[in-house]
Structures are given as C-alpha cells and as structure tokens.
C-alpha cells in the first residue's frame, strides 16, 4: 500500500503565468518570478528565498578555482615535507 502511494505522481501545484506581450506561458518559480523573454513580473509571482538570491550572486567557478589552488598548494607542502625539503 505504501509503495503504491509513492508510485502515484501528482501534478505539481506550480503557478503558471502568461505573458500577453510575448504570448508565452512560463512558471515564475524557475525564472526568478519574471518572464524569461521580456522581464515582465506577474502580480503575486513566487520569489526566491533570500539565501538563494545571495547564492546566485557568487561566482562559483572562481570560488572553485581558488579552492582547487588551495588544495594543490596544501598537497605540495605535504609532499615537500614527506621528501624532506621542508622541516
């Protein structure tokens, strides 16, 4: 019985919006509450949580590159110490 309940798929209760200017239907949850073509924002469109807005502002590629450089420097120091170059 529980397995049958988990197999049933219900339609997501997403709010669809329709942009009259572009004649385009979209889900504001996935487009930051705005029309992806012209930027029109429907009334009462769901918005992102504050933490997600801040996370979208971070350049994650640069943060990942800096983390990679830090790990490689740390690995180089460990190898240099193991070889005896550092005391």
Buried (B, 14 or more C-beta within 10 A) or exposed (E): EEEEEEEEEEEEEEEEBEBEEEEBEBBBBEBBBBBBEEEBBBEEBBBEEEEEEEEEEEEEEEEEEEEEEEEEEEEEEEEEEEEEEEE
